[in-house]
Amino acid sequence: MDTDRAVVAMVSHGAPGDTFWDLVRKGAEDAAKKDNIELRYSSDPQAPNQANLVQSAIDSGVDGIAVTLPNAQAIGPAAKAAVDAGIPVVGLNAGMNDYQDYGLTGFFGQDEKVAGTLAGERLKEEGAKKVLCVIHEQGNSSQEARCQGVKDGAGANVENLYVNGQDLTSVTSTIQAKLAQDPSVDYVMSLVAPVGLAAVNSVKDAGSQAKVATFDTNAELVEAIKDGRIRFAVDQQPYVQGYMAVDSLWLAMRNGSTIGGGRPVYTGPAFVDKGNVDKIEEAAKAGLR
């Protein structure tokens, strides 16, 4: 069907080189192509800069905005300004507990506390006693919620370790140093695939016996699950988050309402392990998981 071409801005907190956001962007681009939308994607891991990107989208007169809210207090007012300007705005990935406070009409992602709790319960089943939960973006409320959930579900000693997710060499060395210092750590829980893969190297270099699990997947992570380097991943389907955020804005522009009736639309969590990894391998290679 031929439709008038609209412009949608997607503004995320994704850091350069983070493969998770490549999947979000691919989903958004595929939906934009289907819906005859011009997609303008931008990102910045610093909350004030991300808020400025939202304001720039408003100033440029876009027809819709999809935004992540890892720090809702910093970014939410800019999103609310878009809403007040009559621009349809939806949230994705981060900010499920806050998006309604700023007038956003939809949200696509997972409840991070629930996802963390389920991951913790899985760690408990696997006998984890001391877990290192690796936070790669300080100030990101979603990551704090994940680690709190891990602690609640695991019923074990869970310690948060803060690293600079934009520098994987530093991530590897920081985790390695912690493992060398504390040999009682028997599980490393990362919150994103590249950090999980870095943790595998940290374990090896530290001479540790710790196992590694992670949130999120990519093609390389799938291979690591297949060969046993990663025990499991908690998948929230970033491709679907990007796709549905853009598609919902298209619907809002067409019929005045988005998907979900203002309530969150859950894209996860789901576990990926050796038992089901073959089912998603092809999708991962295609950039869909």
Phi and psi restraints in degrees (value plus and minus 20) as a CYANA .aco file:
   2 ASP   PHI    -100.3   -60.3
   2 ASP   PSI     109.7   149.7
   3 THR   PHI    -153.4  -113.4
   3 THR   PSI     139.4   179.4
   4 ASP   PHI     -83.2   -43.2
   4 ASP   PSI     120.0   160.0
   5 ARG   PHI     -97.5   -57.5
   5 ARG   PSI     106.4   146.4
   6 ALA   PHI    -130.9   -90.9
   6 ALA   PSI     145.0   185.0
   7 VAL   PHI    -137.3   -97.3
   7 VAL   PSI     104.8   144.8
   8 VAL   PHI    -141.7  -101.7
   8 VAL   PSI     112.7   152.7
   9 ALA   PHI    -120.8   -80.8
   9 ALA   PSI     112.3   152.3
  10 MET   PHI    -133.6   -93.6
  10 MET   PSI     103.4   143.4
  11 VAL   PHI    -141.9  -101.9
  11 VAL   PSI      93.1   133.1
  12 SER   PHI    -138.0   -98.0
  12 SER   PSI     152.4   192.4
  13 HIS   PHI    -120.4   -80.4
  13 HIS   PSI      -2.7    37.3
  14 GLY   PHI     -82.6   -42.6
  14 GLY   PSI     118.0   158.0
  15 ALA   PHI    -108.1   -68.1
  15 ALA   PSI     130.7   170.7
  16 PRO   PHI     -76.2   -36.2
  16 PRO   PSI     114.7   154.7
  17 GLY   PHI      65.5   105.5
  17 GLY   PSI     -22.7    17.3
  18 ASP   PHI    -101.6   -61.6
  18 ASP   PSI      92.0   132.0
  19 THR   PHI     -85.0   -45.0
  19 THR   PSI     -42.4    -2.4
  20 PHE   PHI     -77.3   -37.3
  20 PHE   PSI     -64.3   -24.3
  21 TRP   PHI     -95.4   -55.4
  21 TRP   PSI     -41.9    -1.9
  22 ASP   PHI     -81.6   -41.6
  22 ASP   PSI     -58.7   -18.7
  23 LEU   PHI     -90.7   -50.7
  23 LEU   PSI     -61.0   -21.0
  24 VAL   PHI     -79.7   -39.7
  24 VAL   PSI     -66.4   -26.4
  25 ARG   PHI     -85.7   -45.7
  25 ARG   PSI     -58.0   -18.0
  26 LYS   PHI     -83.8   -43.8
  26 LYS   PSI     -61.9   -21.9
  27 GLY   PHI     -81.3   -41.3
  27 GLY   PSI     -62.8   -22.8
  28 ALA   PHI     -83.6   -43.6
  28 ALA   PSI     -62.0   -22.0
  29 GLU   PHI     -86.2   -46.2
  29 GLU   PSI     -58.5   -18.5
  30 ASP   PHI     -86.0   -46.0
  30 ASP   PSI     -61.2   -21.2
  31 ALA   PHI     -86.0   -46.0
  31 ALA   PSI     -60.0   -20.0
  32 ALA   PHI     -82.9   -42.9
  32 ALA   PSI     -60.5   -20.5
  33 LYS   PHI     -83.3   -43.3
  33 LYS   PSI     -64.1   -24.1
  34 LYS   PHI     -83.3   -43.3
  34 LYS   PSI     -57.9   -17.9
  35 ASP   PHI    -114.9   -74.9
  35 ASP   PSI     -12.9    27.1
  36 ASN   PHI      39.2    79.2
  36 ASN   PSI      26.8    66.8
  37 ILE   PHI    -132.5   -92.5
  37 ILE   PSI     120.6   160.6
  38 GLU   PHI    -107.2   -67.2
  38 GLU   PSI      94.7   134.7
  39 LEU   PHI    -116.2   -76.2
  39 LEU   PSI     108.8   148.8
  40 ARG   PHI    -134.7   -94.7
  40 ARG   PSI      82.9   122.9
  41 TYR   PHI    -118.1   -78.1
  41 TYR   PSI     113.8   153.8
  42 SER   PHI    -165.3  -125.3
  42 SER   PSI     138.2   178.2
  43 SER   PHI    -174.6  -134.6
  43 SER   PSI     135.2   175.2
  44 ASP   PHI    -180.5  -140.5
  44 ASP   PSI     107.6   147.6
  45 PRO   PHI     -92.4   -52.4
  45 PRO   PSI     -31.5     8.5
  46 GLN   PHI    -111.9   -71.9
  46 GLN   PSI     102.8   142.8
  47 ALA   PHI     -76.0   -36.0
  47 ALA   PSI     -65.1   -25.1
  48 PRO   PHI     -81.6   -41.6
  48 PRO   PSI     -57.7   -17.7
  49 ASN   PHI     -88.0   -48.0
  49 ASN   PSI     -57.4   -17.4
  50 GLN   PHI     -84.8   -44.8
  50 GLN   PSI     -60.3   -20.3
  51 ALA   PHI     -81.7   -41.7
  51 ALA   PSI     -58.0   -18.0
  52 ASN   PHI     -84.8   -44.8
  52 ASN   PSI     -55.4   -15.4
  53 LEU   PHI     -85.6   -45.6
  53 LEU   PSI     -58.2   -18.2
  54 VAL   PHI     -83.3   -43.3
  54 VAL   PSI     -63.9   -23.9
  55 GLN   PHI     -83.2   -43.2
  55 GLN   PSI     -57.9   -17.9
  56 SER   PHI     -83.1   -43.1
  56 SER   PSI     -57.7   -17.7
  57 ALA   PHI     -84.5   -44.5
  57 ALA   PSI     -60.6   -20.6
  58 ILE   PHI     -81.4   -41.4
  58 ILE   PSI     -67.4   -27.4
  59 ASP   PHI     -83.4   -43.4
  59 ASP   PSI     -49.0    -9.0
  60 SER   PHI    -102.7   -62.7
  60 SER   PSI     -24.8    15.2
  61 GLY   PHI      57.8    97.8
  61 GLY   PSI      16.0    56.0
  62 VAL   PHI     -86.4   -46.4
  62 VAL   PSI     142.1   182.1
  63 ASP   PHI    -112.3   -72.3
  63 ASP   PSI     -34.6     5.4
  64 GLY   PHI    -185.0  -145.0
  64 GLY   PSI     135.3   175.3
  65 ILE   PHI    -156.3  -116.3
  65 ILE   PSI     113.9   153.9
  66 ALA   PHI    -134.8   -94.8
  66 ALA   PSI     110.2   150.2
  67 VAL   PHI    -161.9  -121.9
  67 VAL   PSI     125.9   165.9
  68 THR   PHI    -114.3   -74.3
  68 THR   PSI     130.8   170.8
  69 LEU   PHI    -147.3  -107.3
  69 LEU   PSI      46.0    86.0
  70 PRO   PHI     -87.3   -47.3
  70 PRO   PSI     -47.8    -7.8
  71 ASN   PHI    -150.6  -110.6
  71 ASN   PSI      68.5   108.5
  72 ALA   PHI     -83.0   -43.0
  72 ALA   PSI     -55.7   -15.7
  73 GLN   PHI     -84.4   -44.4
  73 GLN   PSI     -52.0   -12.0
  74 ALA   PHI    -104.8   -64.8
  74 ALA   PSI     -55.7   -15.7
  75 ILE   PHI    -122.6   -82.6
  75 ILE   PSI     -48.5    -8.5
  76 GLY   PHI     -75.7   -35.7
  76 GLY   PSI     -63.4   -23.4
  77 PRO   PHI     -79.9   -39.9
  77 PRO   PSI     -55.5   -15.5
  78 ALA   PHI     -87.2   -47.2
  78 ALA   PSI     -60.7   -20.7
  79 ALA   PHI     -83.8   -43.8
  79 ALA   PSI     -59.4   -19.4
  80 LYS   PHI     -85.0   -45.0
  80 LYS   PSI     -54.5   -14.5
  81 ALA   PHI     -83.1   -43.1
  81 ALA   PSI     -56.2   -16.2
  82 ALA   PHI     -86.3   -46.3
  82 ALA   PSI     -64.4   -24.4
  83 VAL   PHI     -78.7   -38.7
  83 VAL   PSI     -65.2   -25.2
  84 ASP   PHI     -84.7   -44.7
  84 ASP   PSI     -45.2    -5.2
  85 ALA   PHI    -104.0   -64.0
  85 ALA   PSI     -17.9    22.1
  86 GLY   PHI      65.8   105.8
  86 GLY   PSI      -3.6    36.4
  87 ILE   PHI    -114.5   -74.5
  87 ILE   PSI     107.4   147.4
  88 PRO   PHI     -82.7   -42.7
  88 PRO   PSI     111.6   151.6
  89 VAL   PHI    -153.1  -113.1
  89 VAL   PSI     112.3   152.3
  90 VAL   PHI    -147.0  -107.0
  90 VAL   PSI     138.7   178.7
  91 GLY   PHI    -127.7   -87.7
  91 GLY   PSI     139.1   179.1
  92 LEU   PHI    -170.5  -130.5
  92 LEU   PSI     132.3   172.3
  93 ASN   PHI      49.8    89.8
  93 ASN   PSI     -79.3   -39.3
  94 ALA   PHI    -149.0  -109.0
  94 ALA   PSI     113.8   153.8
  95 GLY   PHI      93.1   133.1
  95 GLY   PSI       1.8    41.8
  96 MET   PHI     -79.5   -39.5
  96 MET   PSI     -52.0   -12.0
  97 ASN   PHI    -104.4   -64.4
  97 ASN   PSI     -26.2    13.8
  98 ASP   PHI    -144.0  -104.0
  98 ASP   PSI     -36.8     3.2
  99 TYR   PHI     -80.5   -40.5
  99 TYR   PSI     -55.1   -15.1
 100 GLN   PHI     -87.6   -47.6
 100 GLN   PSI     -46.2    -6.2
 101 ASP   PHI     -84.6   -44.6
 101 ASP   PSI     -40.7    -0.7
 102 TYR   PHI    -132.0   -92.0
 102 TYR   PSI      -7.1    32.9
 103 GLY   PHI      64.8   104.8
 103 GLY   PSI     -11.6    28.4
 104 LEU   PHI     -88.6   -48.6
 104 LEU   PSI     121.6   161.6
 105 THR   PHI    -115.2   -75.2
 105 THR   PSI     -22.3    17.7
 106 GLY   PHI    -184.0  -144.0
 106 GLY   PSI     144.2   184.2
 107 PHE   PHI    -171.2  -131.2
 107 PHE   PSI     120.1   160.1
 108 PHE   PHI    -149.4  -109.4
 108 PHE   PSI      93.5   133.5
 109 GLY   PHI     151.5   191.5
 109 GLY   PSI    -174.1  -134.1
 110 GLN   PHI    -146.3  -106.3
 110 GLN   PSI     135.8   175.8
 111 ASP   PHI     -97.0   -57.0
 111 ASP   PSI      90.2   130.2
 112 GLU   PHI     -85.3   -45.3
 112 GLU   PSI     -55.6   -15.6
 113 LYS   PHI     -86.3   -46.3
 113 LYS   PSI     -62.9   -22.9
 114 VAL   PHI     -82.7   -42.7
 114 VAL   PSI     -65.1   -25.1
 115 ALA   PHI     -81.3   -41.3
 115 ALA   PSI     -62.1   -22.1
 116 GLY   PHI     -84.7   -44.7
 116 GLY   PSI     -60.2   -20.2
 117 THR   PHI     -84.0   -44.0
 117 THR   PSI     -62.9   -22.9
 118 LEU   PHI     -84.1   -44.1
 118 LEU   PSI     -59.1   -19.1
 119 ALA   PHI     -83.4   -43.4
 119 ALA   PSI     -61.7   -21.7
 120 GLY   PHI     -82.5   -42.5
 120 GLY   PSI     -60.6   -20.6
 121 GLU   PHI     -82.9   -42.9
 121 GLU   PSI     -57.2   -17.2
 122 ARG   PHI     -84.7   -44.7
 122 ARG   PSI     -61.0   -21.0
 123 LEU   PHI     -83.0   -43.0
 123 LEU   PSI     -59.0   -19.0
 124 LYS   PHI     -82.0   -42.0
 124 LYS   PSI     -62.5   -22.5
 125 GLU   PHI     -81.0   -41.0
 125 GLU   PSI     -52.4   -12.4
 126 GLU   PHI    -107.5   -67.5
 126 GLU   PSI     -16.2    23.8
 127 GLY   PHI      65.1   105.1
 127 GLY   PSI       0.0    40.0
 128 ALA   PHI     -85.2   -45.2
 128 ALA   PSI     116.1   156.1
 129 LYS   PHI    -132.3   -92.3
 129 LYS   PSI     -57.8   -17.8
 130 LYS   PHI    -154.7  -114.7
 130 LYS   PSI      95.0   135.0
 131 VAL   PHI    -134.1   -94.1
 131 VAL   PSI     114.6   154.6
 132 LEU   PHI    -122.1   -82.1
 132 LEU   PSI      93.8   133.8
 133 CYS   PHI    -119.8   -79.8
 133 CYS   PSI      95.7   135.7
 134 VAL   PHI    -117.3   -77.3
 134 VAL   PSI      92.1   132.1
 135 ILE   PHI    -116.9   -76.9
 135 ILE   PSI     100.4   140.4
 136 HIS   PHI    -122.0   -82.0
 136 HIS   PSI     -23.0    17.0
 137 GLU   PHI    -156.0  -116.0
 137 GLU   PSI      78.7   118.7
 138 GLN   PHI     -84.9   -44.9
 138 GLN   PSI     118.6   158.6
 139 GLY   PHI      69.5   109.5
 139 GLY   PSI     -21.9    18.1
 140 ASN   PHI    -107.4   -67.4
 140 ASN   PSI      89.6   129.6
 141 SER   PHI     -83.7   -43.7
 141 SER   PSI     -50.3   -10.3
 142 SER   PHI     -84.5   -44.5
 142 SER   PSI     -60.3   -20.3
 143 GLN   PHI     -90.8   -50.8
 143 GLN   PSI     -58.4   -18.4
 144 GLU   PHI     -81.5   -41.5
 144 GLU   PSI     -60.0   -20.0
 145 ALA   PHI     -85.7   -45.7
 145 ALA   PSI     -59.0   -19.0
 146 ARG   PHI     -79.6   -39.6
 146 ARG   PSI     -69.6   -29.6
 147 CYS   PHI     -87.0   -47.0
 147 CYS   PSI     -54.5   -14.5
 148 GLN   PHI     -84.8   -44.8
 148 GLN   PSI     -60.0   -20.0
 149 GLY   PHI     -83.4   -43.4
 149 GLY   PSI     -61.8   -21.8
 150 VAL   PHI     -77.0   -37.0
 150 VAL   PSI     -64.8   -24.8
 151 LYS   PHI     -83.0   -43.0
 151 LYS   PSI     -64.0   -24.0
 152 ASP   PHI     -84.9   -44.9
 152 ASP   PSI     -59.8   -19.8
 153 GLY   PHI    -100.8   -60.8
 153 GLY   PSI     -51.3   -11.3
 154 ALA   PHI     -97.2   -57.2
 154 ALA   PSI     -48.6    -8.6
 155 GLY   PHI      39.2    79.2
 155 GLY   PSI      10.3    50.3
 156 ALA   PHI    -149.8  -109.8
 156 ALA   PSI     158.8   198.8
 157 ASN   PHI     -97.3   -57.3
 157 ASN   PSI      90.6   130.6
 158 VAL   PHI    -135.9   -95.9
 158 VAL   PSI     101.4   141.4
 159 GLU   PHI    -134.9   -94.9
 159 GLU   PSI     111.3   151.3
 160 ASN   PHI    -102.4   -62.4
 160 ASN   PSI     117.2   157.2
 161 LEU   PHI    -143.8  -103.8
 161 LEU   PSI     103.3   143.3
 162 TYR   PHI    -116.0   -76.0
 162 TYR   PSI     109.1   149.1
 163 VAL   PHI    -152.3  -112.3
 163 VAL   PSI     147.6   187.6
 164 ASN   PHI    -114.3   -74.3
 164 ASN   PSI      79.2   119.2
 165 GLY   PHI     -86.1   -46.1
 165 GLY   PSI     -32.9     7.1
 166 GLN   PHI    -105.4   -65.4
 166 GLN   PSI     -22.1    17.9
 167 ASP   PHI    -154.1  -114.1
 167 ASP   PSI      71.3   111.3
 168 LEU   PHI     -87.8   -47.8
 168 LEU   PSI     -46.6    -6.6
 169 THR   PHI     -83.9   -43.9
 169 THR   PSI     -63.3   -23.3
 170 SER   PHI     -86.3   -46.3
 170 SER   PSI     -58.9   -18.9
 171 VAL   PHI     -77.4   -37.4
 171 VAL   PSI     -68.5   -28.5
 172 THR   PHI     -79.2   -39.2
 172 THR   PSI     -66.1   -26.1
 173 SER   PHI     -90.1   -50.1
 173 SER   PSI     -55.6   -15.6
 174 THR   PHI     -87.0   -47.0
 174 THR   PSI     -65.0   -25.0
 175 ILE   PHI     -85.6   -45.6
 175 ILE   PSI     -61.6   -21.6
 176 GLN   PHI     -78.7   -38.7
 176 GLN   PSI     -65.4   -25.4
 177 ALA   PHI     -82.3   -42.3
 177 ALA   PSI     -60.9   -20.9
 178 LYS   PHI     -85.6   -45.6
 178 LYS   PSI     -61.7   -21.7
 179 LEU   PHI     -86.5   -46.5
 179 LEU   PSI     -58.1   -18.1
 180 ALA   PHI     -86.5   -46.5
 180 ALA   PSI     -55.2   -15.2
 181 GLN   PHI     -93.9   -53.9
 181 GLN   PSI     -54.2   -14.2
 182 ASP   PHI    -148.9  -108.9
 182 ASP   PSI      67.6   107.6
 183 PRO   PHI     -89.3   -49.3
 183 PRO   PSI     -26.0    14.0
 184 SER   PHI     -97.3   -57.3
 184 SER   PSI     -33.0     7.0
 185 VAL   PHI     -86.2   -46.2
 185 VAL   PSI      99.8   139.8
 186 ASP   PHI    -132.3   -92.3
 186 ASP   PSI     -22.4    17.6
 187 TYR   PHI    -168.9  -128.9
 187 TYR   PSI     115.1   155.1
 188 VAL   PHI    -129.7   -89.7
 188 VAL   PSI     104.2   144.2
 189 MET   PHI    -132.4   -92.4
 189 MET   PSI      89.1   129.1
 190 SER   PHI    -115.3   -75.3
 190 SER   PSI     145.1   185.1
 191 LEU   PHI    -130.1   -90.1
 191 LEU   PSI     -15.3    24.7
 192 VAL   PHI    -179.0  -139.0
 192 VAL   PSI     129.8   169.8
 193 ALA   PHI     -77.5   -37.5
 193 ALA   PSI     -68.7   -28.7
 194 PRO   PHI     -79.5   -39.5
 194 PRO   PSI     -56.2   -16.2
 195 VAL   PHI     -90.0   -50.0
 195 VAL   PSI     -57.1   -17.1
 196 GLY   PHI     -80.5   -40.5
 196 GLY   PSI     -63.0   -23.0
 197 LEU   PHI     -87.3   -47.3
 197 LEU   PSI     -57.0   -17.0
 198 ALA   PHI     -84.3   -44.3
 198 ALA   PSI     -57.4   -17.4
 199 ALA   PHI     -83.4   -43.4
 199 ALA   PSI     -52.5   -12.5
 200 VAL   PHI     -78.3   -38.3
 200 VAL   PSI     -63.9   -23.9
 201 ASN   PHI     -87.4   -47.4
 201 ASN   PSI     -56.8   -16.8
 202 SER   PHI     -81.1   -41.1
 202 SER   PSI     -64.8   -24.8
 203 VAL   PHI     -79.8   -39.8
 203 VAL   PSI     -65.8   -25.8
 204 LYS   PHI     -83.5   -43.5
 204 LYS   PSI     -67.0   -27.0
 205 ASP   PHI     -88.3   -48.3
 205 ASP   PSI     -48.3    -8.3
 206 ALA   PHI    -104.5   -64.5
 206 ALA   PSI     -27.8    12.2
 207 GLY   PHI      47.4    87.4
 207 GLY   PSI       7.2    47.2
 208 SER   PHI    -106.7   -66.7
 208 SER   PSI     136.8   176.8
 209 GLN   PHI    -120.3   -80.3
 209 GLN   PSI     -11.4    28.6
 210 ALA   PHI     -85.3   -45.3
 210 ALA   PSI     126.8   166.8
 211 LYS   PHI    -115.3   -75.3
 211 LYS   PSI     142.0   182.0
 212 VAL   PHI    -145.9  -105.9
 212 VAL   PSI     114.4   154.4
 213 ALA   PHI    -153.3  -113.3
 213 ALA   PSI     146.1   186.1
 214 THR   PHI    -173.0  -133.0
 214 THR   PSI     144.7   184.7
 215 PHE   PHI    -112.5   -72.5
 215 PHE   PSI     128.0   168.0
 216 ASP   PHI      55.9    95.9
 216 ASP   PSI     137.0   177.0
 217 THR   PHI    -153.1  -113.1
 217 THR   PSI     143.5   183.5
 218 ASN   PHI    -175.6  -135.6
 218 ASN   PSI    -198.9  -158.9
 219 ALA   PHI     -81.3   -41.3
 219 ALA   PSI     -61.3   -21.3
 220 GLU   PHI     -87.5   -47.5
 220 GLU   PSI     -57.7   -17.7
 221 LEU   PHI     -84.5   -44.5
 221 LEU   PSI     -58.6   -18.6
 222 VAL   PHI     -78.9   -38.9
 222 VAL   PSI     -63.2   -23.2
 223 GLU   PHI     -82.9   -42.9
 223 GLU   PSI     -57.0   -17.0
 224 ALA   PHI     -88.2   -48.2
 224 ALA   PSI     -52.0   -12.0
 225 ILE   PHI     -89.9   -49.9
 225 ILE   PSI     -61.8   -21.8
 226 LYS   PHI     -81.2   -41.2
 226 LYS   PSI     -59.4   -19.4
 227 ASP   PHI    -114.6   -74.6
 227 ASP   PSI     -14.9    25.1
 228 GLY   PHI      69.0   109.0
 228 GLY   PSI     -18.0    22.0
 229 ARG   PHI     -90.4   -50.4
 229 ARG   PSI     -51.7   -11.7
 230 ILE   PHI    -135.6   -95.6
 230 ILE   PSI     109.6   149.6
 231 ARG   PHI     -92.7   -52.7
 231 ARG   PSI     -64.9   -24.9
 232 PHE   PHI    -182.3  -142.3
 232 PHE   PSI     143.7   183.7
 233 ALA   PHI    -149.2  -109.2
 233 ALA   PSI     128.9   168.9
 234 VAL   PHI    -122.7   -82.7
 234 VAL   PSI      92.6   132.6
 235 ASP   PHI    -120.8   -80.8
 235 ASP   PSI     110.8   150.8
 236 GLN   PHI    -134.1   -94.1
 236 GLN   PSI     -11.0    29.0
 237 GLN   PHI      36.6    76.6
 237 GLN   PSI      49.0    89.0
 238 PRO   PHI     -80.7   -40.7
 238 PRO   PSI     -54.7   -14.7
 239 TYR   PHI     -78.4   -38.4
 239 TYR   PSI     -64.2   -24.2
 240 VAL   PHI     -86.2   -46.2
 240 VAL   PSI     -58.0   -18.0
 241 GLN   PHI     -79.0   -39.0
 241 GLN   PSI     -68.2   -28.2
 242 GLY   PHI     -84.8   -44.8
 242 GLY   PSI     -62.8   -22.8
 243 TYR   PHI     -82.7   -42.7
 243 TYR   PSI     -70.0   -30.0
 244 MET   PHI     -90.0   -50.0
 244 MET   PSI     -53.0   -13.0
 245 ALA   PHI     -81.4   -41.4
 245 ALA   PSI     -66.9   -26.9
 246 VAL   PHI     -89.5   -49.5
 246 VAL   PSI     -63.9   -23.9
 247 ASP   PHI     -83.1   -43.1
 247 ASP   PSI     -56.7   -16.7
 248 SER   PHI     -87.5   -47.5
 248 SER   PSI     -54.7   -14.7
 249 LEU   PHI     -88.2   -48.2
 249 LEU   PSI     -58.0   -18.0
 250 TRP   PHI     -79.3   -39.3
 250 TRP   PSI     -63.8   -23.8
 251 LEU   PHI     -84.6   -44.6
 251 LEU   PSI     -59.9   -19.9
 252 ALA   PHI     -82.4   -42.4
 252 ALA   PSI     -58.5   -18.5
 253 MET   PHI     -92.2   -52.2
 253 MET   PSI     -47.1    -7.1
 254 ARG   PHI    -104.7   -64.7
 254 ARG   PSI     -62.4   -22.4
 255 ASN   PHI    -147.6  -107.6
 255 ASN   PSI     -13.6    26.4
 256 GLY   PHI      65.9   105.9
 256 GLY   PSI     -18.9    21.1
 257 SER   PHI    -165.8  -125.8
 257 SER   PSI     133.9   173.9
 258 THR   PHI    -122.2   -82.2
 258 THR   PSI    -190.1  -150.1
 259 ILE   PHI    -109.6   -69.6
 259 ILE   PSI     119.2   159.2
 260 GLY   PHI      82.6   122.6
 260 GLY   PSI     -23.2    16.8
 261 GLY   PHI      40.4    80.4
 261 GLY   PSI      11.2    51.2
 262 GLY   PHI      65.3   105.3
 262 GLY   PSI     -28.0    12.0
 263 ARG   PHI    -114.3   -74.3
 263 ARG   PSI     140.6   180.6
 264 PRO   PHI     -84.9   -44.9
 264 PRO   PSI     124.0   164.0
 265 VAL   PHI    -126.0   -86.0
 265 VAL   PSI      96.7   136.7
 266 TYR   PHI    -103.4   -63.4
 266 TYR   PSI     108.9   148.9
 267 THR   PHI    -125.9   -85.9
 267 THR   PSI     -20.9    19.1
 268 GLY   PHI    -192.7  -152.7
 268 GLY   PSI    -196.9  -156.9
 269 PRO   PHI    -115.1   -75.1
 269 PRO   PSI     139.4   179.4
 270 ALA   PHI    -161.9  -121.9
 270 ALA   PSI     128.2   168.2
 271 PHE   PHI    -112.8   -72.8
 271 PHE   PSI     119.6   159.6
 272 VAL   PHI    -139.1   -99.1
 272 VAL   PSI     102.6   142.6
 273 ASP   PHI    -164.7  -124.7
 273 ASP   PSI    -190.9  -150.9
 274 LYS   PHI     -80.2   -40.2
 274 LYS   PSI     -45.4    -5.4
 275 GLY   PHI     -92.2   -52.2
 275 GLY   PSI     -44.3    -4.3
 276 ASN   PHI    -153.1  -113.1
 276 ASN   PSI     -15.5    24.5
 277 VAL   PHI     -83.0   -43.0
 277 VAL   PSI     -51.6   -11.6
 278 ASP   PHI     -82.8   -42.8
 278 ASP   PSI     -48.6    -8.6
 279 LYS   PHI     -89.1   -49.1
 279 LYS   PSI     -48.7    -8.7
 280 ILE   PHI    -127.0   -87.0
 280 ILE   PSI     -18.1    21.9
 281 GLU   PHI     -79.1   -39.1
 281 GLU   PSI     -65.8   -25.8
 282 GLU   PHI     -86.1   -46.1
 282 GLU   PSI     -59.1   -19.1
 283 ALA   PHI     -83.9   -43.9
 283 ALA   PSI     -57.5   -17.5
 284 ALA   PHI     -85.7   -45.7
 284 ALA   PSI     -60.9   -20.9
 285 LYS   PHI     -85.5   -45.5
 285 LYS   PSI     -49.2    -9.2
 286 ALA   PHI    -104.3   -64.3
 286 ALA   PSI     -20.2    19.8
 287 GLY   PHI      58.9    98.9
 287 GLY   PSI       4.8    44.8
 288 LEU   PHI    -124.3   -84.3
 288 LEU   PSI     -32.4     7.6
